[in-house]
Amino acid sequence: MANVNKPKAPSMVDVAREAGVGLVTVSRVLNEPGVVRPETQQRVNDAIARLGYRRNDVARALKSGRSTTIGVVIAGSELFELPRILRGVESAAQEAGYWVNMASWQEGSSEQLVNAVERLANQAVEGVAIIADRPVAAAALEQMVSRIPITVVMSGELGNPSIGSVELDQELGARLATEHLLELGHRRIVHFTGRLSAYDARARLAGWQKTMRAAGIEDARHAEGDFLAASGFRLAQEILDADQRPTAIFTGNDQMAMGVLSALAQRGVAVPGEMSVVGFDDIAGSEYLVPSLTTIRQDFVALGRTSVEMLLGMLGGASAEHRYIAPTLIARASSGPPRVTSA
């Protein structure tokens, strides 16, 4: 049975009465505080605190047609840099005066992802940014149509012109790593890839291959790993037993580079004297490896910020587009010129 004696929540009328001001003044304090005298604003805020007034943002959004809220859908479980991406999303949203309303969608049907977006739209969000693991979400996003603007953070261009997208330029990162080694004088550069079912691994492999071919090296070798340190360790052991060792190893990520460094240390191979090593990602602590790891830094915070900035632009009438975030080379002690051997 309902409690008929439950006290009624205080309203703006109650706040106006408590503060001794008009209803319009209370509304201005809540929505346009800059136009109200400081002493009046303080009186209204004190009344709000005493009464415990909370404004109904949903009703306000329905009335104004604006919620100043964007939705964020996390689509997939293998989003390894999610905290940094979300930091960029939240900071960009807050700077623009927006709140963030989040939802999660794991691998399922396209209809389920559409439903997740529509649930946020029904909560009056003005647009949705999707942070997606490509194997999970790509097919679902291809045909998605929504009544609100959508951007997606995901590797690889999306064949849906209505959705804006942003990604880190994986091919460019691989090119920077390979060019760095070539400029040091290396020619025998092997690439240990990540799991080639992953888009990022394939893009990094393509960047390495194109750069090696541009340097006139057609017979460069690569071997597939799985982004884990153990695969870097195993592949390094195998390459050390080959008839002709490389002078440099470019790995699919820093975890694999850690495994490579361990295998080289175990076999007494000097780095970078006998073998240079370059990783990818610039994970926390990579500068404290022995030797400190040369790697490719990806700005995941900028990735999240750009997705929100693009979304806000679309809210202002801009067209959806695809953008790349450029990585940077961080040169450290694990890379150097190849050792010159006597004839």
FENGIFEN-V781937 format. One record per residue. N is the residue number from 1. RES is the residue in three letters. SS is DSSP state (@ for helix, = for strand, . for the rest). PHI is phi as a letter, one per 30 degrees, with the letter a starting at -180 (none if undefined). BURIAL is I if it has 16 or more other C-alpha atoms within 10 Angstrom, else O. Layout:
<<N/RES/SS/PHI/BURIAL> <N/RES/SS/PHI/BURIAL>>
This chain:
<<1/MET/./none/O> <2/ALA/./d/O> <3/ASN/./d/O> <4/VAL/./d/O> <5/ASN/./c/O> <6/LYS/./d/O> <7/PRO/./d/O> <8/LYS/./d/O> <9/ALA/./d/O> <10/PRO/./d/O> <11/SER/./c/I> <12/MET/@/d/I> <13/VAL/@/d/O> <14/ASP/@/d/I> <15/VAL/@/d/I> <16/ALA/@/d/I> <17/ARG/@/d/O> <18/GLU/@/d/I> <19/ALA/@/d/I> <20/GLY/./i/O> <21/VAL/./b/O> <22/GLY/./d/O> <23/LEU/@/d/O> <24/VAL/@/d/O> <25/THR/@/d/I> <26/VAL/@/d/I> <27/SER/@/d/O> <28/ARG/@/d/O> <29/VAL/@/d/I> <30/LEU/@/d/O> <31/ASN/@/c/O> <32/GLU/./b/O> <33/PRO/@/d/O> <34/GLY/@/d/O> <35/VAL/@/c/O> <36/VAL/./c/O> <37/ARG/./d/O> <38/PRO/@/e/O> <39/GLU/@/d/O> <40/THR/@/d/I> <41/GLN/@/e/I> <42/GLN/@/d/O> <43/ARG/@/d/I> <44/VAL/@/d/I> <45/ASN/@/d/I> <46/ASP/@/d/O> <47/ALA/@/d/I> <48/ILE/@/e/I> <49/ALA/@/d/O> <50/ARG/@/d/O> <51/LEU/@/d/O> <52/GLY/./i/O> <53/TYR/./d/I> <54/ARG/./b/O> <55/ARG/./d/O> <56/ASN/./d/O> <57/ASP/@/d/O> <58/VAL/@/d/O> <59/ALA/@/d/O> <60/ARG/@/d/O> <61/ALA/@/d/I> <62/LEU/@/d/O> <63/LYS/@/d/O> <64/SER/@/d/O> <65/GLY/./i/O> <66/ARG/./b/O> <67/SER/./c/I> <68/THR/./h/I> <69/THR/=/b/I> <70/ILE/=/c/I> <71/GLY/=/c/I> <72/VAL/=/b/I> <73/VAL/=/c/I> <74/ILE/=/c/I> <75/ALA/=/c/I> <76/GLY/./j/I> <77/SER/./c/O> <78/GLU/./c/O> <79/LEU/./c/O> <80/PHE/./d/O> <81/GLU/./c/O> <82/LEU/@/e/I> <83/PRO/@/e/O> <84/ARG/@/d/I> <85/ILE/@/d/I> <86/LEU/@/d/I> <87/ARG/@/d/I> <88/GLY/@/d/I> <89/VAL/@/d/I> <90/GLU/@/d/I> <91/SER/@/d/I> <92/ALA/@/d/I> <93/ALA/@/d/I> <94/GLN/@/d/O> <95/GLU/@/d/O> <96/ALA/./c/O> <97/GLY/./i/O> <98/TYR/./c/I> <99/TRP/=/c/I> <100/VAL/=/c/I> <101/ASN/=/c/O> <102/MET/=/c/O> <103/ALA/=/b/O> <104/SER/=/b/O> <105/TRP/=/b/I> <106/GLN/./c/I> <107/GLU/./e/O> <108/GLY/./a/O> <109/SER/./d/O> <110/SER/@/e/I> <111/GLU/@/d/O> <112/GLN/@/d/O> <113/LEU/@/d/I> <114/VAL/@/e/I> <115/ASN/@/d/O> <116/ALA/@/d/I> <117/VAL/@/d/I> <118/GLU/@/d/I> <119/ARG/@/d/O> <120/LEU/@/d/I> <121/ALA/@/d/I> <122/ASN/@/d/O> <123/GLN/./c/I> <124/ALA/./i/I> <125/VAL/./d/I> <126/GLU/./d/I> <127/GLY/=/a/I> <128/VAL/=/b/I> <129/ALA/=/c/I> <130/ILE/=/c/I> <131/ILE/=/c/I> <132/ALA/=/b/I> <133/ASP/./d/I> <134/ARG/@/e/I> <135/PRO/@/e/I> <136/VAL/@/d/I> <137/ALA/@/c/I> <138/ALA/@/e/I> <139/ALA/@/d/O> <140/ALA/@/d/I> <141/LEU/@/d/I> <142/GLU/@/e/O> <143/GLN/./c/I> <144/MET/./d/I> <145/VAL/./b/O> <146/SER/./b/O> <147/ARG/./d/O> <148/ILE/./b/I> <149/PRO/=/d/I> <150/ILE/=/b/I> <151/THR/=/b/I> <152/VAL/=/b/I> <153/VAL/=/c/I> <154/MET/./a/I> <155/SER/./d/I> <156/GLY/./j/I> <157/GLU/./d/O> <158/LEU/./c/I> <159/GLY/./d/O> <160/ASN/./b/O> <161/PRO/./d/O> <162/SER/./d/I> <163/ILE/=/c/I> <164/GLY/=/d/I> <165/SER/=/b/I> <166/VAL/=/b/I> <167/GLU/=/b/I> <168/LEU/=/d/I> <169/ASP/./d/I> <170/GLN/@/d/I> <171/GLU/@/d/I> <172/LEU/@/d/I> <173/GLY/@/e/I> <174/ALA/@/d/I> <175/ARG/@/d/I> <176/LEU/@/d/I> <177/ALA/@/d/I> <178/THR/@/d/I> <179/GLU/@/d/I> <180/HIS/@/e/I> <181/LEU/@/d/I> <182/LEU/@/d/I> <183/GLU/@/d/O> <184/LEU/@/d/O> <185/GLY/./j/O> <186/HIS/./d/I> <187/ARG/./b/I> <188/ARG/./c/I> <189/ILE/=/c/I> <190/VAL/=/c/I> <191/HIS/=/c/I> <192/PHE/=/c/I> <193/THR/=/d/I> <194/GLY/./d/I> <195/ARG/./d/I> <196/LEU/./d/I> <197/SER/./d/O> <198/ALA/./d/O> <199/TYR/@/e/I> <200/ASP/@/e/I> <201/ALA/@/d/I> <202/ARG/@/d/I> <203/ALA/@/d/I> <204/ARG/@/d/I> <205/LEU/@/d/I> <206/ALA/@/d/I> <207/GLY/@/d/I> <208/TRP/@/d/I> <209/GLN/@/d/I> <210/LYS/@/d/I> <211/THR/@/d/I> <212/MET/@/d/I> <213/ARG/@/d/O> <214/ALA/@/d/O> <215/ALA/./d/O> <216/GLY/./i/O> <217/ILE/./c/O> <218/GLU/./c/O> <219/ASP/./c/O> <220/ALA/./d/O> <221/ARG/./c/O> <222/HIS/=/b/I> <223/ALA/=/b/O> <224/GLU/=/d/I> <225/GLY/./c/I> <226/ASP/./b/I> <227/PHE/./i/I> <228/LEU/./c/I> <229/ALA/@/e/I> <230/ALA/@/d/I> <231/SER/@/d/I> <232/GLY/@/d/I> <233/PHE/@/d/I> <234/ARG/@/d/O> <235/LEU/@/d/I> <236/ALA/@/d/I> <237/GLN/@/d/I> <238/GLU/@/d/O> <239/ILE/@/d/O> <240/LEU/@/d/O> <241/ASP/./c/O> <242/ALA/./d/O> <243/ASP/./d/O> <244/GLN/./b/O> <245/ARG/./d/O> <246/PRO/./d/I> <247/THR/./c/I> <248/ALA/=/a/I> <249/ILE/=/b/I> <250/PHE/=/c/I> <251/THR/=/c/I> <252/GLY/./d/I> <253/ASN/./a/I> <254/ASP/@/d/I> <255/GLN/@/e/I> <256/MET/@/d/I> <257/ALA/@/d/I> <258/MET/@/d/I> <259/GLY/@/d/I> <260/VAL/@/d/I> <261/LEU/@/d/I> <262/SER/@/d/I> <263/ALA/@/d/I> <264/LEU/@/d/I> <265/ALA/@/d/O> <266/GLN/@/d/O> <267/ARG/./c/O> <268/GLY/./i/O> <269/VAL/./d/O> <270/ALA/./d/O> <271/VAL/./b/I> <272/PRO/./c/I> <273/GLY/./e/O> <274/GLU/./c/I> <275/MET/./a/I> <276/SER/=/c/I> <277/VAL/=/b/I> <278/VAL/=/b/I> <279/GLY/./c/I> <280/PHE/./a/I> <281/ASP/=/k/I> <282/ASP/./h/I> <283/ILE/./d/I> <284/ALA/./e/O> <285/GLY/./j/O> <286/SER/@/d/I> <287/GLU/@/d/I> <288/TYR/@/c/O> <289/LEU/./d/O> <290/VAL/./c/O> <291/PRO/./d/I> <292/SER/./e/I> <293/LEU/./d/I> <294/THR/=/d/I> <295/THR/=/a/I> <296/ILE/=/c/I> <297/ARG/=/c/I> <298/GLN/./c/I> <299/ASP/./c/I> <300/PHE/@/d/I> <301/VAL/@/d/I> <302/ALA/@/d/I> <303/LEU/@/d/I> <304/GLY/@/d/I> <305/ARG/@/d/I> <306/THR/@/d/I> <307/SER/@/d/I> <308/VAL/@/d/I> <309/GLU/@/d/I> <310/MET/@/d/I> <311/LEU/@/d/I> <312/LEU/@/d/I> <313/GLY/@/d/O> <314/MET/@/d/I> <315/LEU/@/d/O> <316/GLY/./d/O> <317/GLY/./j/O> <318/ALA/./d/O> <319/SER/./d/O> <320/ALA/./d/I> <321/GLU/./b/I> <322/HIS/=/c/I> <323/ARG/=/b/I> <324/TYR/=/c/I> <325/ILE/=/c/I> <326/ALA/./d/I> <327/PRO/./d/I> <328/THR/=/b/I> <329/LEU/=/d/I> <330/ILE/=/c/I> <331/ALA/./d/I> <332/ARG/./b/I> <333/ALA/./d/I> <334/SER/./d/I> <335/SER/./b/I> <336/GLY/./a/I> <337/PRO/./d/I> <338/PRO/./d/I> <339/ARG/./d/O> <340/VAL/./d/O> <341/THR/./c/O> <342/SER/./d/O> <343/ALA/./d/O>>
